[in-house]
């Protein structure tokens, strides 16, 4: 397929993915993988954006080639963490994917100063926080029971806890609500928000940070929950992806 000039090219969103080196403790030993849950791609495609999965590179020239081809960046969740065992002993972001961590940090270093729109989901939200100098903490067993519905075999489109939303935030504008319910698939949470980030929504039950927004950026938002799993059954979350699309369109127009 060819496009009639750059102006008509679909909005292209770079998407990062979990990296599995095929080691003994990995998902599929002996088989290095780059894999991604399709809900991320479906959400982008269904809202008029073309996803481009970005394999990790450690060469700056290749990384900048990626950046030159995209109008927005989505840092996804995922990465293999065993469901059983003591949640307080889980490794941090580097420990659950050193290659991916370095690549996503390099991407953020390249795109954040340009004003390119950035969305982070689950681990991606935590990566944004790490980029801005924030910290992460593991949940207790009680917190994990509340925030990791996969352990309870609850489907991802089903909300499991309340969200308290700052009235002036993007989330309030997108949903038209200051209290709403969301899903939850995490065992690690933001302990200290990074410099320049504002927590604009928290878990209603325990105060865990669920949304962060950058103060001095046109569109940079991290979600600890998974809007890409919710928008089909909870249509207000479509507004997240529509807003992301329009931010990507504005970014491309500004680059022309």
LOTI-623199 format. One record per residue: x, y, z of N, C-alpha, C in turn; chain; residue in three letters. Coordinates in steps of 0.2 Angstrom, whole numbers. Layout:
X;Y;Z;X;Y;Z;X;Y;Z;A;ALA $
...
//
This chain:
4;-6;0;0;0;0;4;6;0;A;UNK $
2;11;-4;6;18;-4;1;23;-2;A;UNK $
4;28;1;1;34;4;2;40;-1;A;UNK $
-3;44;-2;-3;50;-6;0;55;-2;A;UNK $
7;55;-1;10;60;2;10;59;10;A;UNK $
15;62;13;16;62;20;10;64;24;A;UNK $
6;69;21;0;72;25;-5;66;26;A;UNK $
-6;62;21;-11;57;21;-9;50;24;A;UNK $
-2;50;27;0;44;30;-4;43;37;A;UNK $
-6;37;38;-9;36;45;-5;38;50;A;UNK $
-8;40;56;-4;42;62;-1;36;64;A;UNK $
5;36;65;9;30;67;11;30;75;A;UNK $
10;25;79;12;25;86;17;20;87;A;UNK $
22;22;89;27;17;91;25;13;98;A;UNK $
26;7;98;23;3;103;29;-2;106;A;UNK $
31;-1;112;36;-6;115;33;-12;117;A;UNK $
37;-17;118;34;-24;120;39;-27;125;A;UNK $
36;-32;129;40;-36;133;46;-40;129;A;UNK $
51;-41;132;57;-44;129;59;-50;133;A;UNK $
59;-56;130;60;-62;134;66;-65;130;A;UNK $
72;-66;134;78;-68;131;78;-76;130;A;UNK $
73;-80;132;73;-87;132;77;-90;137;A;UNK $
79;-87;142;83;-90;148;78;-95;152;A;UNK $
82;-99;156;78;-104;160;72;-102;164;A;UNK $
72;-96;167;67;-93;171;62;-89;166;A;UNK $
63;-89;160;58;-85;156;52;-89;154;A;UNK $
48;-85;150;41;-88;148;42;-95;144;A;UNK $
47;-95;139;48;-100;134;55;-101;134;A;UNK $
58;-105;138;66;-106;138;68;-109;132;A;UNK $
74;-106;130;77;-108;123;74;-104;117;A;UNK $
69;-100;118;66;-97;112;65;-89;114;A;UNK $
70;-85;112;69;-78;113;63;-75;110;A;UNK $
59;-71;113;53;-68;111;53;-61;112;A;UNK $
49;-58;107;46;-51;108;39;-52;107;A;UNK $
35;-51;112;28;-52;112;24;-47;115;A;UNK $
17;-47;113;13;-41;115;6;-43;115;A;UNK $
2;-41;120;-5;-43;121;-9;-39;115;A;UNK $
-13;-42;112;-16;-38;106;-21;-32;108;A;UNK $
-23;-32;114;-28;-27;116;-25;-20;115;A;UNK $
-18;-19;116;-15;-13;115;-15;-11;107;A;UNK $
-14;-16;103;-14;-14;96;-21;-13;93;A;UNK $
-26;-17;96;-33;-16;94;-36;-9;96;A;UNK $
-34;-7;102;-36;0;104;-34;5;100;A;UNK $
-27;5;98;-25;10;93;-28;9;86;A;UNK $
-28;3;83;-31;3;77;-38;5;77;A;UNK $
-42;3;82;-49;5;82;-50;12;83;A;UNK $
-45;16;85;-46;23;85;-42;27;80;A;UNK $
-41;24;75;-38;27;69;-30;28;69;A;UNK $
-27;24;73;-19;24;73;-16;18;71;A;UNK $
-10;18;68;-7;13;65;-1;11;70;A;UNK $
-1;5;73;4;3;78;10;1;75;A;UNK $
16;3;77;22;0;75;26;-3;81;A;UNK $
27;-9;81;30;-12;87;38;-11;86;A;UNK $
41;-9;91;48;-6;91;52;-12;94;A;UNK $
56;-16;91;61;-20;94;66;-16;97;A;UNK $
69;-18;103;74;-15;106;80;-14;102;A;UNK $
84;-8;102;90;-7;99;94;-3;104;A;UNK $
101;-4;103;106;0;107;110;4;103;A;UNK $
108;5;97;112;10;92;107;16;92;A;UNK $
110;22;93;107;28;93;104;30;86;A;UNK $
108;28;81;105;30;74;99;26;73;A;UNK $
99;20;75;93;16;74;87;18;78;A;UNK $
88;20;84;83;23;88;80;29;85;A;UNK $
84;33;83;82;40;80;78;38;73;A;UNK $
80;33;70;76;31;64;69;29;66;A;UNK $
68;25;72;62;24;74;58;30;76;A;UNK $
61;35;80;58;41;82;55;45;76;A;UNK $
59;45;70;57;49;65;51;46;61;A;UNK $
49;40;62;44;37;59;37;37;63;A;UNK $
37;40;69;32;39;73;29;46;75;A;UNK $
22;46;77;19;52;79;17;52;86;A;UNK $
18;46;90;17;46;97;20;39;99;A;UNK $
20;39;106;24;33;109;19;30;114;A;UNK $
18;23;114;15;19;119;20;15;122;A;UNK $
21;16;129;25;11;133;20;6;136;A;UNK $
20;0;134;15;-5;137;17;-8;143;A;UNK $
12;-12;146;14;-16;152;17;-23;150;A;UNK $
16;-28;154;18;-34;153;25;-36;155;A;UNK $
28;-41;153;34;-44;156;33;-49;161;A;UNK $
36;-55;160;35;-61;164;37;-60;172;A;UNK $
32;-60;176;33;-61;183;29;-66;186;A;UNK $
32;-71;189;28;-77;192;22;-74;196;A;UNK $
16;-78;195;10;-76;199;11;-78;207;A;UNK $
14;-83;208;15;-86;215;21;-83;218;A;UNK $
22;-84;225;27;-82;228;26;-75;232;A;UNK $
31;-73;236;30;-67;240;31;-61;235;A;UNK $
25;-57;235;25;-51;231;30;-46;233;A;UNK $
32;-46;239;37;-40;242;44;-42;239;A;UNK $
45;-47;236;52;-49;234;53;-48;226;A;UNK $
48;-46;223;48;-45;216;54;-40;214;A;UNK $
57;-41;208;62;-36;206;59;-30;203;A;UNK $
63;-25;203;61;-19;200;61;-19;192;A;UNK $
60;-13;189;59;-12;182;65;-15;178;A;UNK $
71;-14;180;77;-16;177;78;-24;178;A;UNK $
76;-26;184;76;-33;185;71;-38;182;A;UNK $
66;-34;179;61;-38;175;62;-37;168;A;UNK $
68;-35;166;69;-34;158;74;-28;157;A;UNK $
81;-30;158;86;-25;158;86;-21;151;A;UNK $
86;-26;146;86;-23;139;80;-19;137;A;UNK $
75;-21;139;69;-17;138;69;-10;142;A;UNK $
71;-10;148;72;-4;152;76;1;149;A;UNK $
82;-1;147;87;3;144;84;6;137;A;UNK $
81;2;133;78;4;127;72;10;128;A;UNK $
68;8;133;62;13;134;65;19;137;A;UNK $
70;19;141;73;25;144;76;29;138;A;UNK $
79;26;134;82;30;128;77;33;124;A;UNK $
71;29;123;66;32;119;63;38;122;A;UNK $
62;38;129;59;43;132;64;49;132;A;UNK $
71;48;133;76;53;132;75;57;125;A;UNK $
73;53;120;73;56;113;67;59;112;A;UNK $
61;57;115;55;60;112;52;65;117;A;UNK $
53;64;124;50;69;128;51;76;127;A;UNK $
58;78;126;59;85;124;56;88;118;A;UNK $
54;83;113;51;86;107;44;87;108;A;UNK $
40;85;113;33;86;114;29;81;111;A;UNK $
32;75;108;28;70;106;24;67;111;A;UNK $
18;65;110;13;62;115;16;55;117;A;UNK $
15;54;123;17;48;126;12;45;131;A;UNK $
10;39;130;6;36;134;9;30;138;A;UNK $
9;29;144;11;23;147;6;19;151;A;UNK $
6;13;150;1;8;153;4;3;158;A;UNK $
2;3;164;5;-2;169;12;-1;170;A;UNK $
16;-6;167;23;-5;168;25;2;164;A;UNK $
22;3;159;24;9;155;23;15;159;A;UNK $
18;16;164;17;21;168;22;21;173;A;UNK $
25;16;176;30;15;180;37;18;177;A;UNK $
38;16;170;43;18;167;44;26;166;A;UNK $
38;29;165;37;36;164;40;39;171;A;UNK $
37;36;177;39;39;183;46;38;184;A;UNK $
49;32;182;56;31;183;60;36;179;A;UNK $
58;38;173;62;43;169;62;50;172;A;UNK $
57;51;176;56;58;179;59;58;186;A;UNK $
62;52;188;66;51;194;62;49;200;A;UNK $
56;46;199;52;44;204;54;37;206;A;UNK $
50;34;211;52;27;214;46;23;214;A;UNK $
48;16;215;43;11;214;43;7;221;A;UNK $
38;4;223;38;-1;229;33;-7;227;A;UNK $
35;-12;230;31;-18;229;25;-18;234;A;UNK $
19;-21;231;13;-21;236;14;-27;241;A;UNK $
10;-26;246;10;-32;251;5;-37;248;A;UNK $
5;-43;251;0;-48;249;-7;-45;249;A;UNK $
-9;-41;254;-16;-39;254;-17;-34;248;A;UNK $
-12;-30;247;-12;-25;241;-13;-29;234;A;UNK $
-9;-34;234;-9;-38;228;-16;-41;227;A;UNK $
-19;-44;232;-25;-46;231;-30;-41;228;A;UNK $
-30;-35;230;-34;-30;228;-32;-28;220;A;UNK $
-26;-28;219;-23;-24;213;-21;-29;207;A;UNK $
-22;-36;208;-20;-40;203;-26;-45;202;A;UNK $
-30;-43;197;-36;-47;196;-35;-54;193;A;UNK $
-29;-54;189;-27;-61;186;-27;-66;191;A;UNK $
-24;-65;197;-24;-70;202;-31;-72;204;A;UNK $
-36;-68;203;-43;-70;205;-47;-72;199;A;UNK $
-43;-73;193;-46;-75;187;-52;-71;185;A;UNK $
-52;-64;186;-57;-60;184;-55;-57;177;A;UNK $
-59;-57;172;-57;-54;165;-55;-47;165;A;UNK $
-51;-45;161;-48;-38;161;-53;-33;159;A;UNK $
-59;-34;156;-64;-29;155;-68;-28;161;A;UNK $
-67;-31;166;-71;-30;172;-68;-26;177;A;UNK $
-71;-20;179;-68;-16;184;-68;-19;191;A;UNK $
-63;-18;195;-62;-21;202;-61;-17;207;A;UNK $
-60;-10;206;-59;-6;212;-61;1;209;A;UNK $
-62;6;214;-64;13;213;-58;17;211;A;UNK $
-59;23;208;-54;27;206;-57;34;208;A;UNK $
-53;38;212;-54;45;214;-50;49;209;A;UNK $
-54;54;206;-51;58;200;-50;65;202;A;UNK $
-45;68;201;-44;76;202;-49;79;197;A;UNK $
-53;84;200;-58;87;195;-55;90;189;A;UNK $
-49;93;190;-47;97;184;-42;93;180;A;UNK $
-42;86;181;-37;82;177;-40;80;170;A;UNK $
-35;77;166;-37;75;159;-42;69;160;A;UNK $
-41;65;165;-46;59;166;-53;62;168;A;UNK $
-54;67;172;-60;70;173;-63;72;167;A;UNK $
-59;75;163;-62;78;156;-64;72;152;A;UNK $
-60;67;152;-62;61;147;-68;57;149;A;UNK $
-68;56;156;-74;52;158;-80;56;161;A;UNK $
-79;62;162;-85;66;165;-86;64;172;A;UNK $
-82;61;175;-83;58;182;-77;60;187;A;UNK $
-78;60;193;-73;61;198;-72;54;202;A;UNK $
-77;50;201;-77;43;204;-79;38;199;A;UNK $
-75;33;197;-76;28;192;-72;22;194;A;UNK $
-74;16;191;-71;10;193;-67;8;187;A;UNK $
-61;5;189;-56;2;184;-54;-5;185;A;UNK $
-50;-8;181;-47;-14;181;-40;-13;185;A;UNK $
-37;-19;186;-31;-19;190;-27;-25;189;A;UNK $
-20;-24;186;-16;-30;185;-9;-29;187;A;UNK $
-8;-26;193;-1;-25;195;1;-27;202;A;UNK $
7;-27;203;9;-29;210;15;-24;213;A;UNK $
16;-19;209;21;-14;210;18;-7;209;A;UNK $
19;-2;213;16;4;212;21;10;213;A;UNK $
19;16;211;23;22;212;23;23;219;A;UNK $
29;24;222;30;26;229;31;34;229;A;UNK $
35;36;225;37;44;225;36;46;218;A;UNK $
31;50;216;31;53;209;37;57;207;A;UNK $
39;56;201;44;59;198;43;67;198;A;UNK $
49;70;197;49;78;197;45;80;190;A;UNK $
40;84;191;36;86;185;30;82;184;A;UNK $
29;77;188;23;73;187;18;74;192;A;UNK $
12;74;191;6;75;196;2;69;196;A;UNK $
1;66;202;-4;61;202;-11;64;202;A;UNK $
-15;62;197;-22;65;196;-27;60;197;A;UNK $
-26;54;199;-31;49;201;-28;44;205;A;UNK $
-31;41;210;-29;36;215;-34;31;216;A;UNK $
-32;25;218;-37;20;220;-41;22;226;A;UNK $
-47;22;226;-52;24;231;-51;20;237;A;UNK $
-49;14;237;-48;10;243;-42;11;247;A;UNK $
-36;12;243;-30;12;247;-25;18;245;A;UNK $
-27;22;240;-24;28;238;-18;27;234;A;UNK $
-17;21;231;-12;20;226;-13;24;220;A;UNK $
-7;27;218;-7;31;212;-9;27;206;A;UNK $
-14;30;202;-17;26;196;-16;30;190;A;UNK $
-15;36;190;-14;41;184;-9;46;186;A;UNK $
-4;47;182;1;53;182;1;56;176;A;UNK $
1;63;176;2;68;171;8;72;171;A;UNK $
11;73;166;17;78;166;14;85;166;A;UNK $
17;89;170;15;96;171;17;100;165;A;UNK $
23;99;162;25;104;157;27;100;150;A;UNK $
21;97;148;22;93;142;15;93;138;A;UNK $
14;93;132;8;94;129;3;88;130;A;UNK $
6;82;130;2;76;131;7;70;134;A;UNK $
7;69;140;11;63;143;7;61;149;A;UNK $
4;55;148;0;52;153;2;45;155;A;UNK $
2;43;161;3;36;163;-3;33;167;A;UNK $
-5;27;165;-11;24;168;-8;18;171;A;UNK $
-9;17;178;-7;11;181;-12;5;179;A;UNK $
-18;7;178;-23;2;176;-23;1;168;A;UNK $
-28;-2;165;-27;-4;158;-33;-2;154;A;UNK $
-33;5;152;-39;7;148;-40;3;141;A;UNK $
-35;0;139;-35;-3;132;-40;-10;133;A;UNK $
-41;-12;139;-45;-18;141;-52;-16;142;A;UNK $
-53;-9;143;-60;-7;146;-64;-3;141;A;UNK $
-61;0;136;-65;4;131;-71;1;128;A;UNK $
-71;-5;126;-76;-8;123;-82;-9;127;A;UNK $
-81;-10;134;-87;-11;138;-88;-5;142;A;UNK $
-83;-1;143;-84;6;147;-82;11;142;A;UNK $
-87;13;138;-85;18;132;-82;24;134;A;UNK $
-82;27;140;-79;33;141;-71;32;140;A;UNK $
-68;26;141;-61;26;140;-59;26;133;A;UNK $
-64;26;128;-62;28;121;-59;35;121;A;UNK $
-62;39;125;-59;46;125;-52;47;126;A;UNK $
-49;42;130;-42;42;131;-38;41;124;A;UNK $
-40;37;120;-37;35;114;-39;40;108;A;UNK $
-45;43;109;-46;49;104;-42;55;105;A;UNK $
-41;56;112;-37;62;114;-29;61;112;A;UNK $
-27;54;113;-20;53;111;-19;53;103;A;UNK $
-25;51;99;-24;52;92;-24;59;90;A;UNK $
-28;63;93;-28;71;91;-21;74;93;A;UNK $
-18;72;99;-12;74;101;-6;72;96;A;UNK $
-7;66;94;-2;64;88;-3;68;82;A;UNK $
-9;69;80;-10;73;74;-7;80;75;A;UNK $
-8;83;81;-6;90;82;2;90;82;A;UNK $
5;84;85;12;84;85;15;83;78;A;UNK $
12;79;73;14;78;67;13;85;63;A;UNK $
8;89;64;7;95;60;12;100;62;A;UNK $
14;100;69;19;104;71;26;103;69;A;UNK $
27;96;66;34;94;64;34;95;56;A;UNK $
29;97;53;29;97;46;33;104;44;A;UNK $
//
